[in-house]
Amino acid sequence: MAKTRTSVALGLFDGVHLGHRAVLKTAAAQKMNGLTPCAFTFPPESTAGKNAEYIYSDKEKQMLLTSSCDIAKIFSPQFSEICMMDGDTFARSILRKELNAAYVACGKDFRFGKDAAWGIDELAGFGRKYGFTVQAVDDVCCGNERVSSTAVRKLLQKGELRRANLFLGEPYMIMKEISSGAQLGRTIGFPTANQLFSKGQLVPAYGVYASRTLYEGKWYPSMTNIGIKPTVSYGGAPLAETYISGFSGNLYGKTVQVVLLDFIRPEKRFSDLDELKQQIRRDVELSIDCP
């Protein structure tokens, strides 16, 4: 059980987008009232069968919850451990006993308990029973469109990165361990850092992106290609490979953060490596100049 009284944000938060952030910041604001801001969520990987193509992995999501949303503690059990509870058991065992909740924030359409059979009205009733206040947070809209994970997925899959970033509240991020590749880029003068997407994770539109890479507290201009390398023989899963301008060193095994700023062009096949090299040089120039 949490030692202090808490304010709890409820949700999957797989994109930590503006709609999610409204819920999270509502809970975080209760810090002024002496409550510890917490998030109750699930690892996206544990719900992949139900919500395929999650936007961020659990590690990426948790970093955003703490760094961008002022969340002090994260409770993230496996979905299978909770999904069979009825609503009263969830409110009593999780919110009251485990989290010591005094305040709970969630979206207006939040559902919980076995078969998602309980909603915001029932949650408010449990709050009166177990001693916590419930706040339903309104949807967030950009223009005339509701911000949602579904909307963000569609924008990323279509390569509409700038609008996706607007919905997310900050640039789309890839934060994964650097893995070894075929090292072709090194042989043509453009060594890249390779990052594999997690199983079940959404992969943005294949193509080239202007990016920035954070390593050991310093941001570097960079260019990122997402795809399957159509010009060379590569049988692996979709990956992000990033050329980092002005950086030299061995990043294998290190976890590096890359943020995507703009979509430059779709992925394409080139007739030979010389043509590929010339195009990469143009892509790098565009990426470095991207505001």
RONUTI-68997 format. One line per field, with one value per residue (C-alpha): residue number from 1; residue in three letters; x, y, z negated. Coordinates in pm, 1 decimal. Layout:
num <- c(NUM ...)
residu <- c(ALA ...)
px <- c(X ...)
py <- c(Y ...)
pz <- c(Z ...)
//
This chain:
num <- c(1 2 3 4 5 6 7 8 9 10 11 12 13 14 15 16 17 18 19 20 21 22 23 24 25 26 27 28 29 30 31 32 33 34 35 36 37 38 39 40 41 42 43 44 45 46 47 48 49 50 51 52 53 54 55 56 57 58 59 60 61 62 63 64 65 66 67 68 69 70 71 72 73 74 75 76 77 78 79 80 81 82 83 84 85 86 87 88 89 90 91 92 93 94 95 96 97 98 99 100 101 102 103 104 105 106 107 108 109 110 111 112 113 114 115 116 117 118 119 120 121 122 123 124 125 126 127 128 129 130 131 132 133 134 135 136 137 138 139 140 141 142 143 144 145 146 147 148 149 150 151 152 153 154 155 156 157 158 159 160 161 162 163 164 165 166 167 168 169 170 171 172 173 174 175 176 177 178 179 180 181 182 183 184 185 186 187 188 189 190 191 192 193 194 195 196 197 198 199 200 201 202 203 204 205 206 207 208 209 210 211 212 213 214 215 216 217 218 219 220 221 222 223 224 225 226 227 228 229 230 231 232 233 234 235 236 237 238 239 240 241 242 243 244 245 246 247 248 249 250 251 252 253 254 255 256 257 258 259 260 261 262 263 264 265 266 267 268 269 270 271 272 273 274 275 276 277 278 279 280 281 282 283 284 285 286 287 288 289 290 291)
residu <- c(MET ALA LYS THR ARG THR SER VAL ALA LEU GLY LEU PHE ASP GLY VAL HIS LEU GLY HIS ARG ALA VAL LEU LYS THR ALA ALA ALA GLN LYS MET ASN GLY LEU THR PRO CYS ALA PHE THR PHE PRO PRO GLU SER THR ALA GLY LYS ASN ALA GLU TYR ILE TYR SER ASP LYS GLU LYS GLN MET LEU LEU THR SER SER CYS ASP ILE ALA LYS ILE PHE SER PRO GLN PHE SER GLU ILE CYS MET MET ASP GLY ASP THR PHE ALA ARG SER ILE LEU ARG LYS GLU LEU ASN ALA ALA TYR VAL ALA CYS GLY LYS ASP PHE ARG PHE GLY LYS ASP ALA ALA TRP GLY ILE ASP GLU LEU ALA GLY PHE GLY ARG LYS TYR GLY PHE THR VAL GLN ALA VAL ASP ASP VAL CYS CYS GLY ASN GLU ARG VAL SER SER THR ALA VAL ARG LYS LEU LEU GLN LYS GLY GLU LEU ARG ARG ALA ASN LEU PHE LEU GLY GLU PRO TYR MET ILE MET LYS GLU ILE SER SER GLY ALA GLN LEU GLY ARG THR ILE GLY PHE PRO THR ALA ASN GLN LEU PHE SER LYS GLY GLN LEU VAL PRO ALA TYR GLY VAL TYR ALA SER ARG THR LEU TYR GLU GLY LYS TRP TYR PRO SER MET THR ASN ILE GLY ILE LYS PRO THR VAL SER TYR GLY GLY ALA PRO LEU ALA GLU THR TYR ILE SER GLY PHE SER GLY ASN LEU TYR GLY LYS THR VAL GLN VAL VAL LEU LEU ASP PHE ILE ARG PRO GLU LYS ARG PHE SER ASP LEU ASP GLU LEU LYS GLN GLN ILE ARG ARG ASP VAL GLU LEU SER ILE ASP CYS PRO)
px <- c(0.0 117.3 232.6 95.8 -243.7 -230.3 -396.8 -430.8 -459.0 -627.8 -564.4 -358.4 -174.0 -6.5 58.6 85.6 -88.8 -268.9 -585.0 -387.2 -188.0 -505.7 -590.3 -233.9 -192.1 -527.1 -391.8 -50.0 -207.9 -323.0 37.3 -52.5 -296.9 -32.5 -116.4 142.2 63.6 44.8 -54.6 -233.3 -180.4 -77.3 230.2 107.1 271.4 40.4 -270.9 -138.2 -394.0 -669.8 -502.2 -259.7 -8.1 48.0 226.7 495.5 657.4 629.8 979.4 913.0 574.8 707.7 983.1 725.4 494.3 769.1 959.7 671.5 365.2 495.2 393.7 585.1 489.6 368.6 171.0 175.2 66.1 11.9 -334.8 -403.0 -364.4 -647.6 -885.2 -1105.4 -1180.2 -1527.1 -1559.0 -1603.4 -1298.4 -1086.2 -1196.3 -1146.6 -834.6 -643.9 -754.2 -822.0 -591.9 -299.9 -281.2 -433.7 -617.1 -779.0 -839.7 -888.3 -881.0 -984.1 -1137.4 -1513.8 -1533.5 -1310.4 -1421.5 -1289.4 -1348.7 -1425.9 -1554.7 -1520.2 -1863.8 -1815.9 -1788.0 -1744.7 -2078.1 -2002.1 -1648.8 -1786.6 -2012.4 -1719.9 -1533.7 -1805.8 -1795.0 -1415.8 -1319.1 -1180.8 -1297.8 -1345.0 -1281.1 -1387.4 -1165.1 -1303.7 -1173.6 -903.9 -949.8 -709.5 -917.4 -1234.5 -1070.7 -1067.9 -718.6 -705.0 -460.4 -652.0 -607.7 -236.7 -185.9 -350.4 -139.4 185.1 94.8 21.9 346.0 163.1 426.5 388.0 17.7 90.6 345.1 83.8 -155.5 120.3 221.3 589.2 783.2 730.4 1008.3 1203.7 1397.5 1551.5 1878.4 2111.2 2154.7 2414.2 2328.0 2491.9 2709.3 2648.4 2608.7 2958.5 3103.5 2937.3 3023.3 2696.4 2713.0 2377.0 2243.8 1981.9 1677.3 1423.7 1056.3 896.9 665.2 311.4 425.5 303.0 564.8 533.0 519.2 825.0 1055.4 1309.6 1261.5 1442.7 1531.4 1731.9 1922.2 1992.7 2300.2 2466.5 2279.5 2360.2 2127.7 2267.7 2109.1 2025.9 1838.6 1629.2 1510.5 1223.1 1157.0 1298.7 1591.6 1454.4 1783.1 1988.6 1915.2 1774.6 1533.2 1473.3 1176.2 1104.8 1360.5 1473.5 1828.2 1964.4 2263.2 2384.5 2564.0 2876.9 2890.7 3158.4 3169.3 3033.3 2667.3 2603.9 2413.5 2336.5 1981.2 1943.6 1651.6 1561.7 1280.4 1125.5 1060.9 935.7 870.5 1107.7 1018.9 879.0 1107.1 1216.0 1440.2 1752.6 1923.1 2262.5 2458.1 2594.6 2242.3 2154.8 2459.4 2370.0 2014.7 2131.5 2355.9 2053.9 1840.0 2102.4 2118.4 1740.6 1733.7 2003.5 1830.6 1490.4 1373.1)
py <- c(0.0 351.9 527.3 868.6 961.9 975.6 1131.0 863.4 902.5 599.0 490.5 287.5 605.7 421.6 746.6 996.0 1235.3 1559.3 1375.5 1150.6 1445.8 1628.3 1335.7 1300.6 1671.5 1682.4 1419.7 1587.4 1920.4 1761.0 1773.2 2123.6 1959.2 1728.6 1423.1 1212.6 1204.4 847.5 672.7 338.1 181.2 -140.2 -230.6 -185.0 -515.6 -697.1 -566.5 -611.3 -879.8 -630.7 -306.3 -399.8 -147.6 49.2 379.0 363.5 68.1 48.5 189.0 482.3 549.7 544.1 788.8 1032.0 992.6 1097.5 1350.9 1529.8 1474.8 1521.6 1171.5 1058.0 689.6 443.9 128.8 -93.8 -454.9 -703.5 -671.3 -1038.6 -972.5 -718.5 -785.9 -1038.0 -810.7 -666.7 -292.6 -296.9 -519.4 -290.9 19.2 -141.8 -352.5 -136.3 224.6 226.8 -38.4 -57.0 304.5 481.0 708.5 1030.4 1161.3 977.7 1130.9 959.9 1030.9 1062.9 734.4 538.5 175.8 -72.8 -411.9 -745.6 -700.6 -321.3 -334.0 -32.7 333.9 680.7 688.0 360.3 479.5 792.1 572.0 357.7 678.8 781.5 432.4 409.1 768.2 911.6 1192.5 1118.4 1376.4 1303.8 1498.0 1637.1 1532.4 1743.8 1860.7 1998.2 2196.0 1994.0 1655.5 1474.7 1377.0 999.9 713.8 602.8 945.9 953.7 605.3 707.9 1021.8 832.9 559.7 820.2 1007.1 1317.9 1364.7 1731.9 1690.1 1370.8 1563.6 1833.3 1567.2 1405.7 1732.2 1682.2 1511.7 1139.6 953.9 632.5 528.7 185.7 2.8 32.6 -303.7 -414.6 -426.9 -511.5 -197.1 -104.8 261.0 266.9 142.6 425.2 699.6 718.6 492.2 448.5 353.5 79.5 50.0 -231.7 -165.5 -378.6 -664.7 -532.8 -171.0 67.7 147.8 495.1 532.6 389.1 661.2 924.5 1169.1 1473.5 1388.8 1486.9 1240.6 1276.8 1107.2 1179.7 1507.4 1646.8 1681.6 1601.8 1679.3 1351.4 1174.4 863.4 603.2 376.7 66.2 -258.7 -147.3 -224.8 -151.3 -408.2 -761.8 -744.4 -997.0 -837.8 -663.9 -294.1 -75.8 282.8 354.3 696.4 879.9 1120.2 1424.2 1527.9 1215.8 949.3 661.7 316.6 316.4 -59.6 -172.1 185.2 318.8 633.4 873.5 986.0 1233.2 1275.7 1631.6 1599.8 1345.4 1402.9 1131.7 777.2 476.3 373.3 126.7 257.5 108.2 83.8 193.7 505.8 634.2 546.7 735.4 1047.9 1043.1 996.5 1300.8 1509.7 1366.1 1452.8 1813.3 1848.0 1687.3 1910.1 2222.5 2120.0 2370.2)
pz <- c(0.0 82.0 -236.6 -141.0 0.5 378.4 679.0 946.2 1323.7 1480.3 1839.3 2083.9 2193.6 2482.9 2670.5 2383.7 2624.2 2537.0 2434.1 2201.9 2070.7 1971.4 1741.0 1613.1 1542.6 1362.4 1124.3 1106.5 1006.7 681.8 563.9 446.2 205.5 62.1 272.9 455.3 832.0 962.9 1282.5 1287.7 1625.6 1802.1 2006.8 2366.7 2454.3 2211.1 2390.3 2745.5 2823.5 2750.5 2856.4 3130.2 3257.4 2940.3 2999.1 2730.4 2555.5 2177.8 2128.4 2360.2 2200.6 1845.8 1935.3 2075.8 1776.4 1537.3 1749.3 1924.6 1704.3 1348.3 1238.5 929.1 919.2 1181.7 1103.4 1409.8 1346.0 1624.6 1775.5 1702.1 1328.5 1321.8 1611.4 1428.8 1129.1 1091.3 1046.9 669.9 620.8 839.0 646.1 307.5 363.9 610.4 568.8 196.3 48.9 292.7 408.3 106.0 349.2 232.5 587.1 916.9 1266.6 1590.2 1928.1 1961.6 2152.9 1913.1 1862.8 1611.4 1452.8 1615.7 1971.6 1918.8 1757.9 1525.7 1619.7 1472.5 1284.4 1109.1 1032.1 867.1 656.1 546.6 464.4 222.4 71.9 35.2 -26.2 297.9 527.2 898.0 1171.3 1529.5 1771.3 2096.5 2437.4 2602.5 2961.7 3221.0 3465.0 3506.2 3438.6 3106.0 2996.0 2948.9 2987.9 3297.4 3456.0 3371.0 3519.0 3845.8 3873.3 3807.6 4055.0 4323.5 4260.4 4135.6 3870.4 3789.5 3714.3 3518.4 3312.1 3247.2 3114.4 2908.2 2745.9 2833.4 3115.5 3166.4 2988.6 3033.8 2723.0 2766.9 2739.7 3037.6 3209.3 3460.1 3827.7 4158.7 4125.3 4488.8 4394.5 4252.9 4583.5 4781.6 4534.8 4341.8 4033.7 3866.0 3523.4 3557.4 3328.4 3361.2 3291.3 3021.3 3110.8 3155.0 3167.8 3434.9 3699.2 3858.6 4234.8 4405.3 4521.6 4425.0 4138.4 4009.3 3650.9 3346.8 3126.4 2755.8 2613.6 2280.8 2241.3 2584.7 2884.9 3231.3 3570.3 3738.0 4016.1 3953.5 4201.3 4097.8 4302.5 4428.9 4648.1 4998.5 5176.8 4985.9 4875.9 4524.8 4380.7 4043.0 3887.3 3951.9 3782.7 3741.9 3855.4 3768.5 3909.4 3637.2 3775.2 3587.0 3369.7 3364.0 3122.0 3048.2 2943.2 2957.0 2651.6 2543.2 2511.8 2721.2 2764.7 3117.7 3188.8 3535.5 3654.4 4012.3 4287.7 4580.6 4833.6 4862.3 4864.8 5215.5 5394.6 5568.8 5871.4 5701.7 5395.9 5566.8 5626.6 5266.0 5139.0 5338.4 5206.4 4846.7 4883.9 4993.5 4713.8 4453.2 4575.1 4553.7 4209.6 4062.5 4197.6 4059.4 3791.3)
//
